[in-house]
Each structure stands twice: as structure tokens, then as C-alpha cells.
Amino acid sequence: MAGFPNTVRPAVDAGLPSIPPNLADAATRERLTPAAVDSILRLAEIWRLTSAEICALLGDVSERTWFRMKKGEWTGTLSQDTLTRISALVGIFKGLRLLFSEPLSDEWVRLPNKGPLYGGRRPLDALIEGGIPKMLEVRRHIDALRGGL
């Protein structure tokens, strides 16, 4: 803003919807991969996921690749599918942290749930079995519970 050097601009224009990244673009996936890997490593630790569970949640990540990610030795680029899964899982995690206090927010995925989305199963099992559609459905459900929708 010329002439107003001390004027503070918002980081994001609240009046415009944000444009999601183009995950079909290889350069975008390459740029987002390091943060996504860091996020899912931390989430797996907090949720106490086994390597089999995290690989099932991520879809196309082998246990060998997972172990290399954990050791910081993996230099690949995540697929569009895997980035979408990580985004949904991080959204679920953030929603749970806003909805519940710890430790419930961190244990929730492991606790049997009688809600209609889970049928008495652990949400973790429903997420693994249902893939991206279930992950997005659970994320919307948690957002709705906390008043986000």
C-alpha cells in the first residue's frame, strides 16, 4: 500500500475462498511432501499407530518406505492420493484437538464408537477400511460436532 508504510495487511483475504493446491502438478506435490511427511510422522506417534496401520491409512506407502520416512532417509514425492489422505487425517486430528481435551483427543481413534459412522468399531478401523471417502466423511462429522459446519 503505497503511502501507508505502517499499514498491516492480513495474511489471507478473509473475503475470498482459498484455492486448494493442484495436487495433479508434480512440482506442487514435491513442494508439499516434506511438510506432509513431517505431519504424518508426528500424527502416527501421537495416535500410537503401528507401521501396518499407518501404511494402510496412507494407501500406497509400503512398510519399507514408511521406515525410511521415519529415519529421514526417504527422498521421494508423495502421490496425490497420499497427500489427500494425509490432509484428511491431519484435519481429523486438528478437529479432535478442538473438540476434546487430551488424552481423549489422542485416544479417540482407538476407542470403540457406537456412532452410525463406526458401528461399534474403532474409528481407526473404519478409516482404514473406508479409505479417502470415509476419511473425508469422518472429518466432516468431527467438524460438524465442533460447530464448524
The 8 nearest C-alpha neighbors of each residue, nearest first, counted from 0:
[[1, 3, 2, 4, 6, 8, 5, 7],
 [0, 2, 3, 4, 6, 5, 7, 8],
 [1, 3, 4, 0, 5, 6, 7, 8],
 [4, 2, 6, 1, 5, 0, 7, 8],
 [3, 5, 6, 2, 1, 0, 7, 8],
 [6, 4, 3, 7, 2, 0, 8, 1],
 [7, 5, 3, 4, 8, 0, 2, 1],
 [6, 8, 5, 9, 4, 3, 10, 0],
 [9, 7, 10, 6, 11, 0, 12, 5],
 [8, 10, 11, 12, 7, 13, 6, 14],
 [9, 11, 8, 12, 13, 7, 17, 14],
 [12, 10, 9, 13, 17, 15, 8, 14],
 [11, 13, 14, 15, 9, 10, 16, 17],
 [14, 12, 15, 11, 16, 9, 17, 10],
 [15, 13, 12, 16, 11, 17, 9, 10],
 [16, 14, 13, 12, 17, 11, 18, 10],
 [17, 15, 18, 14, 13, 12, 19, 11],
 [18, 16, 19, 15, 11, 12, 13, 20],
 [17, 19, 16, 20, 21, 15, 11, 12],
 [20, 18, 17, 21, 22, 16, 27, 83],
 [19, 21, 22, 18, 27, 24, 23, 28],
 [20, 22, 23, 24, 19, 27, 28, 18],
 [21, 23, 24, 79, 28, 20, 27, 25],
 [22, 24, 21, 25, 79, 28, 27, 78],
 [23, 25, 22, 27, 26, 21, 28, 20],
 [26, 24, 28, 27, 29, 23, 22, 76],
 [27, 25, 29, 28, 24, 30, 31, 22],
 [28, 26, 30, 24, 29, 25, 31, 22],
 [29, 27, 25, 31, 30, 26, 22, 32],
 [28, 30, 26, 76, 32, 27, 31, 25],
 [31, 29, 27, 28, 32, 26, 33, 34],
 [32, 30, 28, 29, 34, 33, 27, 35],
 [31, 33, 35, 29, 34, 30, 77, 76],
 [34, 32, 36, 35, 31, 37, 30, 29],
 [35, 33, 37, 36, 32, 31, 38, 30],
 [36, 34, 32, 38, 37, 33, 39, 31],
 [35, 37, 33, 39, 38, 34, 32, 40],
 [38, 36, 34, 40, 35, 39, 33, 41],
 [39, 37, 35, 41, 36, 40, 34, 42],
 [38, 40, 42, 36, 41, 37, 43, 35],
 [41, 39, 37, 43, 38, 42, 36, 44],
 [40, 42, 44, 38, 39, 43, 45, 37],
 [41, 43, 39, 45, 44, 40, 46, 38],
 [44, 42, 48, 46, 40, 41, 45, 47],
 [43, 45, 47, 41, 42, 46, 40, 48],
 [44, 46, 42, 47, 43, 41, 105, 48],
 [45, 47, 43, 48, 44, 105, 42, 106],
 [48, 46, 44, 45, 43, 49, 42, 106],
 [49, 47, 43, 46, 52, 53, 50, 44],
 [48, 50, 52, 51, 53, 47, 43, 54],
 [49, 51, 53, 52, 54, 62, 48, 65],
 [50, 52, 54, 49, 53, 55, 62, 48],
 [53, 51, 49, 55, 50, 54, 48, 56],
 [54, 52, 56, 50, 55, 51, 48, 57],
 [53, 55, 57, 51, 56, 60, 52, 50],
 [56, 54, 52, 58, 53, 57, 127, 51],
 [55, 57, 53, 127, 54, 58, 52, 126],
 [58, 56, 54, 55, 81, 60, 59, 53],
 [57, 59, 55, 56, 60, 54, 81, 130],
 [58, 60, 57, 61, 81, 54, 55, 80],
 [61, 59, 54, 58, 57, 64, 65, 62],
 [62, 60, 64, 63, 54, 65, 59, 58],
 [61, 63, 65, 64, 66, 54, 50, 60],
 [64, 62, 66, 61, 65, 67, 60, 68],
 [63, 65, 67, 61, 62, 66, 68, 60],
 [66, 64, 62, 68, 67, 63, 61, 69],
 [65, 67, 69, 63, 68, 64, 62, 70],
 [66, 68, 72, 64, 70, 73, 65, 69],
 [69, 67, 73, 65, 71, 66, 70, 72],
 [70, 68, 66, 67, 71, 65, 40, 72],
 [69, 71, 67, 72, 68, 66, 73, 65],
 [72, 70, 68, 69, 73, 67, 74, 66],
 [71, 73, 67, 70, 68, 74, 69, 66],
 [74, 72, 68, 67, 71, 75, 64, 70],
 [75, 73, 72, 76, 71, 68, 33, 67],
 [74, 76, 73, 77, 29, 32, 33, 68],
 [75, 77, 29, 32, 28, 78, 74, 25],
 [76, 78, 32, 81, 82, 28, 75, 79],
 [79, 77, 81, 80, 82, 76, 28, 22],
 [78, 80, 82, 22, 81, 83, 23, 77],
 [79, 81, 83, 78, 82, 84, 58, 77],
 [82, 80, 84, 78, 83, 57, 79, 77],
 [81, 83, 85, 79, 84, 80, 86, 78],
 [84, 82, 86, 80, 81, 85, 79, 87],
 [83, 85, 81, 87, 82, 86, 131, 88],
 [86, 84, 88, 82, 87, 83, 89, 81],
 [85, 87, 83, 89, 84, 88, 82, 90],
 [86, 88, 90, 84, 85, 89, 134, 135],
 [89, 87, 91, 85, 90, 86, 84, 92],
 [88, 90, 92, 86, 91, 87, 85, 93],
 [89, 91, 87, 93, 88, 92, 94, 86],
 [92, 90, 88, 138, 94, 89, 93, 95],
 [91, 93, 89, 95, 90, 94, 88, 96],
 [94, 92, 96, 90, 95, 91, 89, 97],
 [93, 95, 91, 97, 96, 92, 90, 141],
 [94, 96, 98, 104, 92, 97, 93, 99],
 [95, 97, 93, 104, 94, 99, 98, 92],
 [98, 96, 94, 95, 99, 93, 145, 100],
 [97, 99, 95, 96, 145, 94, 100, 104],
 [100, 98, 104, 96, 95, 97, 103, 101],
 [99, 101, 104, 103, 102, 96, 98, 97],
 [102, 100, 103, 104, 105, 99, 96, 106],
 [101, 103, 105, 104, 106, 100, 99, 107],
 [104, 102, 101, 106, 105, 107, 100, 99],
 [103, 105, 99, 95, 101, 96, 107, 102],
 [104, 106, 102, 103, 107, 46, 101, 45],
 [107, 105, 103, 109, 108, 104, 102, 110],
 [108, 106, 110, 109, 104, 103, 105, 122],
 [107, 109, 122, 123, 106, 110, 121, 105],
 [110, 108, 121, 107, 106, 123, 122, 111],
 [109, 111, 121, 107, 108, 112, 106, 122],
 [112, 110, 121, 120, 119, 109, 113, 122],
 [111, 113, 119, 114, 120, 121, 117, 110],
 [114, 112, 119, 118, 117, 115, 111, 120],
 [113, 115, 112, 116, 117, 118, 119, 120],
 [116, 114, 117, 118, 113, 119, 112, 120],
 [117, 115, 114, 118, 137, 125, 113, 122],
 [116, 118, 120, 115, 114, 119, 112, 122],
 [119, 117, 113, 115, 120, 114, 116, 112],
 [120, 118, 113, 112, 111, 117, 121, 114],
 [121, 119, 111, 117, 118, 112, 122, 124],
 [120, 122, 111, 123, 110, 109, 124, 112],
 [123, 121, 108, 125, 124, 117, 126, 120],
 [122, 124, 108, 126, 121, 125, 109, 127],
 [125, 123, 127, 121, 126, 122, 128, 120],
 [124, 126, 122, 128, 123, 127, 129, 117],
 [127, 125, 123, 129, 124, 128, 134, 133],
 [126, 128, 124, 56, 125, 130, 129, 55],
 [127, 129, 125, 126, 130, 124, 133, 55],
 [130, 128, 133, 126, 127, 125, 132, 131],
 [131, 129, 133, 127, 132, 126, 128, 134],
 [130, 132, 134, 133, 84, 135, 129, 83],
 [133, 131, 135, 134, 130, 136, 129, 137],
 [134, 132, 129, 136, 135, 131, 130, 126],
 [135, 133, 131, 137, 136, 132, 126, 87],
 [134, 136, 138, 132, 133, 137, 87, 131],
 [135, 137, 133, 139, 138, 134, 140, 132],
 [138, 136, 140, 134, 139, 135, 133, 141],
 [137, 139, 135, 91, 141, 140, 136, 134],
 [140, 138, 142, 136, 137, 141, 143, 135],
 [141, 139, 137, 143, 138, 142, 136, 144],
 [142, 140, 144, 138, 143, 139, 94, 137],
 [141, 143, 147, 139, 145, 140, 144, 94],
 [142, 144, 148, 146, 140, 147, 141, 145],
 [145, 143, 141, 146, 142, 140, 147, 98],
 [144, 146, 142, 143, 98, 147, 141, 97],
 [147, 145, 143, 144, 148, 142, 141, 98],
 [146, 148, 142, 143, 145, 144, 141, 139],
 [147, 143, 146, 142, 139, 145, 144, 140]]
